[in-house]
Amino acid sequence: MNSDLAMVVGIVLAVLSIPSILSAVTDRRSPRVSAITIMIAGGLIVYALRENPGRYSFENLPDVFVSVAANLLH
């Protein structure tokens, strides 16, 4: 897996699991699936950071998202 793709998928999974966590907490349920999703997302992000240590910063993330989208659409 490309490290850029791993970073983008990890960030998207982490962002999409936030509503699920909040819903579980407000309903007084344990967020099991959300916790697993967050761990998978964290693993993907750590993988991407270990593959390219200096590549990712907050300034570069929009470029990474655009390059992954361009690769998927091309």
C-alpha positions, 0 to 999 in steps of 0.5 A: 500500500502506498504510504500516501494512500495509507495516510489518507485512509487513516485520516478519513477513518479517524474522522468518520469514527468521531460521530460514532464515538459521540453517539455511543457515549451519549447513549451510554454504550461502549464504543467498541467498533469505534475504538477498533476503527480508531486503532486501525486508523492510527495504525495506518497513520503510523505506518505512513509516518514510518515509511516517509518520516519527513513527508507529512506535515499539516502544510502538506496534507492537502497536497497528499489528499489531492495526489491520492484523489488524482491517482484514484481518478486517473 
